Amino acid sequence: MKNEYHFTNHIMNFEELSTIYDEYLKGEIFQINKNSIWMMCDDWDDLNSESIARRCIQLVFTDLIEMRCRTGKCESMKKSSEHHVLWNHNDPLEKVYFTELETSPYEVIGRLYELHRATYGNWREFHDYWVASPKTLAGGFGLLFTGPSPLADAYCSVLEGLLRYSRVVEHSPKEQYSAFIFDRNFVVARGALVYDRTDHPCVIGNN
């Protein structure tokens, strides 16, 4: 693929595309590259014809720092500045330590796991943040978990009465990012550009 294709045929911004897509279009992600997603979808200029044409688009992300995407059908897309997948990147990072455990280690882990699933669903895994093993908890002190401040707030609300804890801010981000959501897939980046690739040689060659 020639580099020139990353800078030509810019057709609209992501917000315009997501509005059209969610209301009128059907499509799928068919290719994922280092900083872009390729999609085939209905042609928004030809929706009234009996045989709807297909259009190939490439979404190129600027300042991309995380991508968790798979190929397949895509029912919706949106941009968010508040989605909880952004906590890892937009909010301060904290370490939470504990002392004086006042209940069973398994009760602590179980209650926090339930809270984590209610907060994140399948977007982030509990073990991405949780550090302490039952043995560590039984020992009476140590590092409990490392995570973004909003998650630390939620965890600590459950820990009240179960143990003593202290919070230390390790890092405060200087940049802010957006989440680009494709059903259960997501990209974290500063922005996204939309390109029409319907006449791209790679697309033509696969038809």
JOHU-V91331 format. One record per residue. N is the residue number from 1. RES is the residue in three letters. PSI is psi as a letter, one per 30 degrees, with the letter a starting at -180 (* if undefined). Layout:
# JOHU-V91331
N,RES,PSI
N,RES,PSI
This chain:
# JOHU-V91331
1,MET,k
2,LYS,k
3,ASN,f
4,GLU,f
5,TYR,f
6,HIS,f
7,PHE,g
8,THR,l
9,ASN,h
10,HIS,k
11,ILE,f
12,MET,l
13,ASN,l
14,PHE,e
15,GLU,e
16,GLU,e
17,LEU,e
18,SER,e
19,THR,e
20,ILE,e
21,TYR,e
22,ASP,f
23,GLU,e
24,TYR,f
25,LEU,l
26,LYS,k
27,GLY,a
28,GLU,l
29,ILE,k
30,PHE,f
31,GLN,k
32,ILE,k
33,ASN,a
34,LYS,e
35,ASN,g
36,SER,l
37,ILE,k
38,TRP,k
39,MET,k
40,MET,k
41,CYS,l
42,ASP,k
43,ASP,j
44,TRP,f
45,ASP,f
46,ASP,h
47,LEU,f
48,ASN,f
49,SER,l
50,GLU,e
51,SER,j
52,ILE,k
53,ALA,l
54,ARG,k
55,ARG,k
56,CYS,k
57,ILE,l
58,GLN,k
59,LEU,j
60,VAL,k
61,PHE,k
62,THR,k
63,ASP,h
64,LEU,k
65,ILE,f
66,GLU,k
67,MET,k
68,ARG,i
69,CYS,l
70,ARG,l
71,THR,l
72,GLY,a
73,LYS,k
74,CYS,j
75,GLU,f
76,SER,l
77,MET,k
78,LYS,l
79,LYS,k
80,SER,k
81,SER,g
82,GLU,f
83,HIS,k
84,HIS,f
85,VAL,f
86,LEU,f
87,TRP,e
88,ASN,f
89,HIS,e
90,ASN,f
91,ASP,l
92,PRO,k
93,LEU,k
94,GLU,l
95,LYS,k
96,VAL,k
97,TYR,l
98,PHE,l
99,THR,l
100,GLU,i
101,LEU,k
102,GLU,g
103,THR,a
104,SER,k
105,PRO,e
106,TYR,f
107,GLU,e
108,VAL,e
109,ILE,e
110,GLY,e
111,ARG,e
112,LEU,e
113,TYR,e
114,GLU,e
115,LEU,e
116,HIS,e
117,ARG,e
118,ALA,e
119,THR,e
120,TYR,f
121,GLY,b
122,ASN,g
123,TRP,e
124,ARG,k
125,GLU,k
126,PHE,e
127,HIS,f
128,ASP,f
129,TYR,e
130,TRP,k
131,VAL,e
132,ALA,k
133,SER,l
134,PRO,e
135,LYS,e
136,THR,e
137,LEU,e
138,ALA,f
139,GLY,f
140,GLY,f
141,PHE,l
142,GLY,a
143,LEU,k
144,LEU,e
145,PHE,l
146,THR,k
147,GLY,l
148,PRO,l
149,SER,e
150,PRO,e
151,LEU,e
152,ALA,e
153,ASP,e
154,ALA,e
155,TYR,e
156,CYS,f
157,SER,f
158,VAL,f
159,LEU,f
160,GLU,k
161,GLY,f
162,LEU,e
163,LEU,l
164,ARG,k
165,TYR,l
166,SER,k
167,ARG,k
168,VAL,k
169,VAL,k
170,GLU,e
171,HIS,k
172,SER,k
173,PRO,k
174,LYS,f
175,GLU,l
176,GLN,k
177,TYR,l
178,SER,l
179,ALA,k
180,PHE,j
181,ILE,k
182,PHE,j
183,ASP,c
184,ARG,g
185,ASN,l
186,PHE,l
187,VAL,k
188,VAL,k
189,ALA,l
190,ARG,e
191,GLY,l
192,ALA,k
193,LEU,k
194,VAL,k
195,TYR,k
196,ASP,j
197,ARG,g
198,THR,e
199,ASP,g
200,HIS,k
201,PRO,e
202,CYS,e
203,VAL,e
204,ILE,e
205,GLY,f
206,ASN,f
207,ASN,*
